[in-house]
Amino acid sequence: MKLILPAQDHFTVTAIDMEPTAAELDQIEREMPVISAEVELLDAQIMTLDRLPNEVDARRIRRAGRKVLAARRELANQAEAGGAA
C-alpha cells in the first residue's frame, strides 16, 4: 500500500499561526454574551436528555432560548450600528 501524504512544509503550523490575533480576541469578547447564552441553553437541554422535561425544565429551556435570541439581536444591532457609523 502506498501512502499519499501532503508536503510538510506547506501544511506545517508555526507557533505564530496558533495564537489568536488581537482582532480575533476582540470579536470573541463581543460575542461572549451570545456564547454564554448558548451554553446556558445547551445545559438546559442536556438536563432533559435522559428524562421527560417537566414544567420547570420547559420554562428553563424557553428562558434560555429567549436569552440566546436577545443576545444575538443585541450583537446584530451592535454590528449594524458599528457598520453605519
C-alpha positions as CSV (number, residue, x, y, z in Angstrom):
1,M,0.0,0.0,0.0
2,K,1.4,3.4,-1.0
3,L,0.6,6.3,1.3
4,I,-0.2,9.7,-0.1
5,L,0.9,12.4,2.2
6,P,1.0,16.2,1.8
7,A,4.3,18.0,1.6
8,Q,5.0,19.0,5.2
9,D,6.4,22.5,4.5
10,H,3.1,23.6,3.0
11,F,0.9,22.5,5.9
12,T,3.2,22.9,9.0
13,V,1.7,25.2,11.5
14,T,4.1,27.5,13.2
15,A,3.8,28.8,16.7
16,I,2.8,32.2,15.3
17,D,-0.2,30.7,13.5
18,M,-1.5,29.1,16.6
19,E,-2.2,32.2,18.6
20,P,-5.4,34.3,18.0
21,T,-4.8,37.8,16.8
22,A,-6.0,40.8,18.8
23,A,-8.9,41.3,16.3
24,E,-10.0,37.7,16.9
25,L,-9.8,38.1,20.6
26,D,-11.9,41.3,20.3
27,Q,-14.5,39.5,18.2
28,I,-14.7,36.7,20.8
29,E,-15.2,39.3,23.5
30,R,-18.0,40.9,21.6
31,E,-19.7,37.5,21.0
32,M,-19.2,36.3,24.6
33,P,-22.8,37.2,25.7
34,V,-24.1,35.0,22.8
35,I,-21.7,32.2,23.6
36,S,-22.7,32.3,27.3
37,A,-26.4,32.2,26.4
38,E,-25.9,29.3,24.0
39,V,-24.1,27.4,26.7
40,E,-26.9,28.0,29.1
41,L,-29.4,26.7,26.6
42,L,-27.3,23.7,25.9
43,D,-27.1,23.0,29.6
44,A,-30.8,23.2,30.0
45,Q,-31.3,20.8,27.0
46,I,-28.7,18.3,28.3
47,M,-30.5,18.1,31.7
48,T,-33.6,16.7,29.9
49,L,-31.9,14.1,27.7
50,D,-32.5,11.2,30.0
51,R,-36.0,12.1,31.2
52,L,-39.1,13.8,30.0
53,P,-39.0,17.5,30.6
54,N,-41.2,18.7,33.4
55,E,-42.7,22.2,33.6
56,V,-39.6,23.7,35.3
57,D,-37.4,22.2,32.6
58,A,-39.6,23.6,29.9
59,R,-39.5,27.0,31.4
60,R,-35.7,26.8,31.8
61,I,-35.3,25.9,28.1
62,R,-37.7,28.6,26.9
63,R,-36.0,31.2,29.1
64,A,-32.6,30.2,27.8
65,G,-33.8,30.2,24.2
66,R,-35.1,33.8,24.7
67,K,-31.8,34.8,26.2
68,V,-30.0,33.4,23.1
69,L,-32.3,35.4,20.8
70,A,-31.9,38.6,22.8
71,A,-28.1,38.2,22.9
72,R,-28.0,37.6,19.1
73,R,-30.3,40.6,18.5
74,E,-28.0,42.8,20.6
75,L,-24.9,41.6,18.7
76,A,-26.6,42.2,15.4
77,N,-27.7,45.7,16.5
78,Q,-24.1,46.5,17.6
79,A,-22.7,45.3,14.3
80,E,-25.3,47.3,12.4
81,A,-24.6,50.4,14.4
82,G,-20.8,49.9,14.0
83,G,-21.2,49.4,10.2
84,A,-23.3,52.5,9.8
85,A,-21.0,54.8,11.8
